[in-house]
């Protein structure tokens, strides 16, 4: 059982031989920010929090002139790091001058979940994190860390798993020691790409675990002389990296699922509520994409050309279907829906906030997503796309940011912040990111235009 009081935390720390604790929170980009707190100062940190210069941490809505951002520990998130004895992580909720800071992604999700509880419901999620193991080359570029991983169809390759056995099993044992119920580890569709799955949980817990999971992958890879990347498209000719989210609504106690219905006339096993929720996600997909695909590089994964393996596995259109991996939303069974437009660098707190708000709008308006799409969307021609009237996902981060600021439902969900509303702040950061990228002159441009 997770500790819930300072006394229970002290007992857990002593039991696990913990000497230091990371007091951790994340910025807009999902970067874990932490202070290393010796156990001797734990009582003080629980009472007073850990202080940060918020402007230095990342986009947290602060300037150098603002008061400290105080990270207050959430005791129930205590997570020892079994591969590094003596260290534990406690996730924190940032405050400023005694009040929860509305720019903090974890605070934003908690606010949305509190509103859901007022409806008598709860939100559950499972994540499928993918990543590449790479190393830097002599010229500053990257290459797959395992030089023997060069097969044309590497997915599920047992030999590739064997060569990375030490890394993968260390991570698996760590997850299981933490009670995360790791149930699968596989070589994914790109050379050097892996996916590791763990059990679903309430949305906040899953978001916390995703932050810790990415931290562990980075740390363990570096200890073994590699780099891990969750970059959506690190290689032009290889499959991109997703973080598919499986989501569902339950009753407030989390004991009765609200999505299944065996009598579903569409034969997907979903309830009317589930279809309404799914329709809301589809309705708000353009603006949501700014959150679920949050980088310039993200849009080289979405609607990407065919890689060496023969399939991109990333959605291009706002569609749903049954057990069909070419759709933006897949319905693997009646218990949940899988959102495939989320990529490896998405901030899980923000992504789940947006998905929940969009889905609830569909429920409130009783939207209908129409009939499921049964086509292989990777095979459609532009003419067939136009004939069917299919909506394409945004082409760039700039397009997605514009869709986000124009979406009143998402605007309301992310809330107000000092000086305005969070979506405007978020979109401003992302527009600046796109502008910086767009100002760069690439090697492709030199090759294409130098002597034209």
N, C-alpha and C positions, 0 to 999 in steps of 0.2 A: 504493500500500500504506500502511496506517495505521502510524504509528510504534509501536514496542514497547519502545524503550529511551530513556533520557534523551538519548543522543547522536543518535538518529534524530529525536527531537522537536526538539532544537536545530537540526538541519539543516532540518526542515520549517518551523520558525518563521522561519529566515533566508530560505529559498526563497520563502515566502509574504509576506514583509515584515510580519510580525506584530510589533506593539508592545505590545499588552496582551492578557491572557487572562482570561476569566471562569472562575474555579474554582467549579463549579456543582454543586448537589445539589437535591433537591426534598423538601418536607415531605409530610405525609400527604395534603394536598389536591392535590398535584402542582404547587404554586407553586415556580417556579425561584428559588433563593436563591444568591447569588454574591458573591464578592469580585473586584474588578478588580485583577489582578496585573500590574505592568509586567514586561516580559520580563527586565529586569535582575535581578528577584527570583525568576525562574522556578526556578533551581536550588534555592534555599532552600525554595520552596513544594513542589517535588517531594520533598525530603528531609523536611521538617517538617510539610507540609500547611498549609492555611489555617484559622485559628481563628475560630469563631463562638460567640456566646452562644446555645446551642441553644433555650432557652426563647423568645427573641425571634424566632427564625426561623419558628416555627409549632409545630403539635403534633408534637414530636419526642421526647416522653417525658422532658423535662427541666424543672426548676424554676430560678428565678433563683439558687439556691444550688449548682447542679451545676457540675462542671468543664466546660471548653470542649469543644465538639464540633469535632473536627479533621477537615476534609475533605481526604482523601488523593486526589490526581489519578490517574485511570486513563488512562495515556498513550495507549492505543489509541483513545480517544474524541476525540482532537484534531480539532476541526472549525472551520476558518476561516469567517468570515462574508463571502462575496464582495461583498455589497452594501455592507458597511461595512469598507473596507480598513483593515488594521492590527489587527483584532479577531478573536480565536478563542475557542472554548469548549472546555473540558475537563471532562467529567463526573467527579464525585468520589464516593468511598465514605466516609461519615462514620465516625469512630472516636471513642471516649472512653477516655482513659487507656490508649491503645495497643491497644485491642480494637475490632473492628468493632461498630458500634452497631446492635443488633437492631431498633430502632424505624425505621431508615432504609428506605424502600421499595425502593431499589435493592439494598440488602443482603438484604432479604427475598426478592426474586426470585432473586438469585444463589444463595442457599441452596437454593431449590427446584430450580433448574437443576442444581446440583451433585448433588442426590439423584437427579435424572433421569439424569445421566451415569453414575451407579453402576448403572443398569439397562441401560446400553448404548444409550441413545437421546438425541436432541436435539429441541428444540422450536423451531418456526419460526412467524413471525407476520407478517401484513401488516395495515396500518391504513387505514381510509377516513375521514379527519378532515373534518368539516363545520364551518362557522362562518358567522356573519352579519357583514356590514359595516354599521355603524350610526353614528349621531351623536346627541348629546344635544339634546333639544328645549328650548325656552325654559322650560317648566314643570318641567324636571328629568327628564322621561321620555326614552324613546329612539324614534328613527324610522330607517327604512332610509336609509343614506347617499346612495344614488342615488335622487333624488326621482322619476325617470322609471321606476323599477322598480316598477310597480304593476299588472302584468298579472295576470289571474286564474289563468293557468297559465304561470308563469314558467320552469318547469324546462327546461333545455337551450336557453334563449332566446339566440340568437346576438347580438341587439342588447344584451342585458344583459352578455354577455361582452365585447363591444366597448367598452362604456362603462367597464368595469373592467379594460381590457386592460393598462394600465401596471402596475397592482398585481399582477395575476395572472401576467404574463410575467416581472416582476422576481422573484417568488417561484419560478416554474418554472425560470428560469435559475440561480437560487441553488441549488436542489435538484440540478439536473443538474451544476453545477460541483462539487458535493460528492460526486457519484457515487451519488446516491440513485435515479436512474432514474425521474424524474417521467414518467408516461405518459399522464395525462389531467387536465384541468382543466375543471370544468363549473359552470354555474349550476344550483343545486339547486332543490328543490320550493318553497321559501319565497322570498318577495320579499327580496332582499338576501342570500340564502344561497348559499354556494359550497362546492365540494368539490375537493380536489386529491390525487391519488393518486401514490404512489411505490412502488418495488419492495419485495417482502418480504425478510426477513432473519431471522437468528436472533433469538429473542425479546428478548434483552437489547439488541441493536442497535436493533431496532424501537422498544423503549420509550425508549431514549435519543433516537432521532430524533424521536419524537412530542413529547418535552419541548422539543427545539430547534425543531421545526416550529411549535409553538404560540407559543413566544417570538418567532420570526421574523414570524409573522402579526401578532401584537400590535404589534411594533416598526415593521414596514413600514406598517401601517394608520395608526399615529399620525403617521408621517412625512408621510403624504398627507392629514392632517386628518380622519381617520376613527377610529372605535373598532372593534376586532374583538371578537366575543364567541363563546365556545364554550358558553355557557349553554344547557342542554338545551331550554328553552322560553321564549325571551325575549318572544315574542308569542303571545297567547292564540289568535289566529285563523290562525296560520301553522305550518307543519310544524316539528317539533322537530329538534334537532341531535344526531346520533349520531356515534359513533366505532366503526363496525363493525370487528371483529377477525376476520381469516381465519387460522385456526390449523391446524397439522398436526404430526405426529410424524415424525421421520426416524431413521436409524441415528446412532450417536454421531458419526461423521465428517461428517454432514450431506450425504452423497452418495446415499443411497437412501431415497426416501419410503416410509413405512409405511402410508399411508392408501389408496392406489389399489388397486382390484381390478376388472378388467374383467368378471370372472365373477359379480359381485354379483347375486344373485337378485332384489334389490329395485330393480335397474336404476339405481342412483344412482352406481355406480362405486366404492363404498367397500369396504374390507376389514372383516373381523370386528373387528379392533382398532379401526378408526375408529368403528364402530357402538358398541362398548363405551365408547370415550372419550366419544362424544356422549351416550350414556345417562347417564354420570356427570355431565356438565355439566347435563343436564336434572334429574337426581336432586337436585342441590345448588342448583338455580336460586334458590329463595327466599333462602338465605343469601348466595349470590353477588351477588344484586341490590344488596345493601348496598354492595358494592365497585364494581360496574359502573355503578350509578346512585347516586352518592354524595352527592347534595344534596337538599334539600327540593324544589327546582325540578324535579329529575329525574322526579318522579312526576306531573308535569303533562305530561310527554312520553309516558311509558309508559301505554298504555291511554287516550290522550287522545281527546277528541272529534274529529270530522272537521273539518279546517281548510278554508280557502278553496279549496285545490287539489283537494279531494275525497278524499284519502287521508292517513292519519297516518304511515304507513311505520314505525311503532314497534310492537313486539310487546306483546300483552296477556296471552298465555297461554304455559305451558310446553309448547311443541310443537316439532317439527321437520318439515321437508318438503324437497322437491327445490328446483328453481329457483322458489321461492315466497316473496315478500318479506313475507308476512303472518305468517310463523313466527318464533319466537324464534331458531331455528337454521335457516339455509338451506344447502342443499348445491348450490352452483353447478356443481360437477364433482367427480370422484373424488379430486382432489388435496388438497382442504381442506374445512373447514366454516366457515361464516360465523356469528359470534355477534352477533346484531343488538340485544341488550339493553344493549350498552355505549354510554354517551352521551359527549358532548363534554367533560365535566369529569372523567371517570374518570381516576384515576391509573394510567397504563399498566403500571407495575411491579406494583402491587397487583392490577390486573385480570388480568394474565397469570399471576400467582402463583395466584390463586383458580381460574382456568380450568384450569390445568395440574393442580392438586391434585384438583379435581373429576373431571376426565377420567381421571386415573390410578386414582382409586377405582373408576370404572366398569370400567377394564381389569382391575384386581385382582379384582373381584367378577364379572367377565364378565357385566355387565348388558346387557340388550337393550332398546333404545328403542321397540320395537314397529314397526308399519308407519308409513311417512311420512304426514303429514297433507296432503291435496291440496286442502282447502277454502280459500276466501277467508275468512279468519277475521274480516275487518272487517265481513262481512255477517251473521254469526251473531247470532241473538236470544239473550237470556238463557236462554230455555227450551231452545234447542238446545245451548248451552254446558253447562247442567246435565245434559241427557240424555246427552251424550258424556262426562261426568265430567272435563272439562278443568280443569286447575289454573291459577288466575289468579296472575299475578305480584303481589308485595306492593303494597298500595295506597298506602303512605307510607314515608318513610325510617324512621320509628319501627318499623313492622311488619318492614321488612327487617332492621333492626339486631337485633331479637329473634330472627329466623330465623338470623342469622349466629352469635350467641352459642350457639345451640342445636345448631349443626352441628359434630360432633366432628372430621370430616375437615378442614374449613376451619380449625378451631381449631389442629389439629396443624400444618397447612401454614404458617400465619403465625408460628408459633413462640412461644417463651417470651421474655419481656423482664424486666428488673429489676422486681420487684414483682408479677409475674403473667404473663399471656399477652396477646399483641398484640391478639387479637380483642376482648377485654374493654376494652382501652384505646381501640381504634378505635370500638367501639360506644358507649362513654361519650362520646366527642367528638361522635358523630353524634346521640346522644340529646339532648345539650345544644343542638346546632344545631337540632334539631326543636323542642325546648321554647322556645327563643328565638323561632323563627318562630311557634309556636302562640300565644305570648303577645301578638303584635302584633294590633292591631285594624285590619282592612283597610277600604278604601273600600267594598268589596262588603258588608261587615257593616253599615256605617253606612247604606247605601242600603236594605238588606234589613230591618233591625231598628229603626232609629231611632224611627219612629212606629208600629210594629206594635201 
